């Protein structure tokens, strides 16, 4: 559930793995919500820098401090 009128800190990480797969993780307020590994089923994993965005279907939301940084 999503609390109303309460700011949440949401983060996503994407990292390339040594085996060629790509791991994606989604966090809310520091808690891991979901993790997935793309090993290339149906096509090669997207492992090069690209574009990012924010999407909310059937939602009314606001965001601030949207940043994208490289993982070290």
C-alpha positions, -999 to +999 in steps of 0.1 A: +000+000+000+010+036-005+005+061+023-013+092+013+002+127+018+035+111+029+068+115+011+086+083+003+122+078-007+122+055-037+154+043-053+162+019-081+196+004-089+207-013-121+240-031-123+259-052-149+270-086-136+301-106-145+280-132-163+265-106-187+232-104-169+218-072-155+202-069-120+175-043-112+164-036-076+137-013-064+137+002-029+112+022-009+124+040+023+155+018+022+136-015+021+141-038-009+107-043-026+116-063-057+147-076-075+150-090-110+178-103-132+177-099-169+197-127-185+187-120-220+155-140-226+140-126-258+170-104-265+202-092-250+200-074-216+203-037-218+237-032-203+248+002-217+238+037-204+205+050-217+175+071-207+155+071-175+121+084-165+093+084-140+059+069-148+027+066-127-004+050-142-037+059-127-019+080-101-016+116-089+019+120-075+047+145-071+084+140-071+114+161-061+152+156-061+151+132-090+188+123-097+206+097-117+241+087-106+266+061-117+272+032-093+308+028-083 
